[in-house]
Amino acid sequence: MPEAFAKHAEHIKQHAAKVLSHVAEAARTAGVPCETVQLEHDQPYEAIIKTAEDKGCDLIVMASHGRSGISAVLLGSVTNKVLTHTKIPVLVCH
């Protein structure tokens, strides 16, 4: 079973790298400076906030999937946690 988890983790890393590469290329094409960061962390919201602070960001832009009711409570929300734990302004796109 550990091999399956390791294989899955590697697949996720590769997918994330591919997505970030696509975003960086789109930004470059548009003439927008872009630096990508890929991290592993038990609490993603903490990694987002720390990276934004370390990079001196003045705005965090995040997506909202619009979950409501029990699914929002059970699944949690990284965006909501960032909103409630950072002093940096957050722009939420739906």
C-alpha positions as CSV (number, residue, x, y, z in Angstrom):
1,M,0.0,0.0,0.0
2,P,2.8,2.5,0.7
3,E,3.9,2.1,-2.9
4,A,0.5,3.1,-4.2
5,F,0.5,6.2,-1.9
6,A,3.9,7.2,-3.1
7,K,2.9,6.7,-6.8
8,H,-0.2,8.8,-6.2
9,A,1.8,11.5,-4.5
10,E,4.2,11.6,-7.4
11,H,1.4,11.8,-9.9
12,I,-0.1,14.8,-8.0
13,K,3.2,16.6,-7.9
14,Q,3.6,16.1,-11.7
15,H,0.1,17.3,-12.3
16,A,0.6,20.4,-10.2
17,A,3.9,21.2,-11.9
18,K,2.1,20.9,-15.3
19,V,-0.7,23.3,-14.2
20,L,1.8,25.8,-12.8
21,S,3.9,25.7,-15.9
22,H,0.8,26.4,-18.0
23,V,-0.1,29.3,-15.8
24,A,3.4,30.7,-15.9
25,E,3.4,30.5,-19.7
26,A,0.1,32.3,-19.9
27,A,1.4,35.0,-17.7
28,R,4.6,35.3,-19.7
29,T,2.6,35.5,-23.0
30,A,0.5,38.3,-21.4
31,G,3.6,40.2,-20.3
32,V,2.7,39.6,-16.6
33,P,5.5,38.7,-14.2
34,C,4.9,35.4,-12.5
35,E,6.7,33.2,-10.1
36,T,5.3,29.8,-9.2
37,V,5.9,28.0,-5.9
38,Q,5.0,24.3,-5.3
39,L,5.0,23.1,-1.7
40,E,3.8,20.2,0.3
41,H,2.3,21.0,3.7
42,D,-0.2,19.4,6.1
43,Q,-2.2,22.6,6.2
44,P,-2.3,24.2,2.8
45,Y,-3.7,27.5,4.1
46,E,-0.7,27.9,6.3
47,A,1.7,27.3,3.4
48,I,-0.3,29.9,1.3
49,I,-0.1,32.5,4.0
50,K,3.6,31.9,4.8
51,T,4.6,32.0,1.2
52,A,2.6,35.2,0.6
53,E,4.3,36.8,3.7
54,D,7.8,35.5,2.6
55,K,7.4,36.9,-0.9
56,G,6.1,40.2,0.4
57,C,2.7,39.9,-1.4
58,D,0.2,42.6,-1.0
59,L,-2.7,40.5,-2.2
60,I,-3.7,36.8,-2.2
61,V,-6.0,35.7,-5.0
62,M,-8.0,32.5,-4.5
63,A,-10.9,30.6,-6.0
64,S,-14.1,29.6,-4.2
65,H,-15.9,26.5,-5.3
66,G,-19.1,27.8,-3.8
67,R,-19.8,24.8,-1.6
68,S,-22.5,25.4,0.9
69,G,-24.3,23.6,3.7
70,I,-23.0,20.4,5.1
71,S,-20.4,19.8,2.3
72,A,-18.7,23.1,3.1
73,V,-18.6,22.1,6.7
74,L,-17.3,18.6,6.1
75,L,-14.8,19.4,3.4
76,G,-13.6,22.6,5.0
77,S,-12.4,25.5,2.9
78,V,-8.8,26.5,2.3
79,T,-10.0,29.8,1.0
80,N,-12.0,30.4,4.2
81,K,-9.1,29.5,6.4
82,V,-6.8,31.9,4.5
83,L,-9.4,34.6,4.8
84,T,-9.6,34.1,8.6
85,H,-5.9,33.7,9.3
86,T,-4.1,36.3,7.3
87,K,-3.7,40.0,7.5
88,I,-3.0,40.2,3.8
89,P,-6.0,41.2,1.7
90,V,-7.6,38.3,-0.1
91,L,-9.5,38.5,-3.4
92,V,-11.9,35.5,-3.8
93,C,-13.0,34.7,-7.4
94,H,-16.0,32.5,-7.9
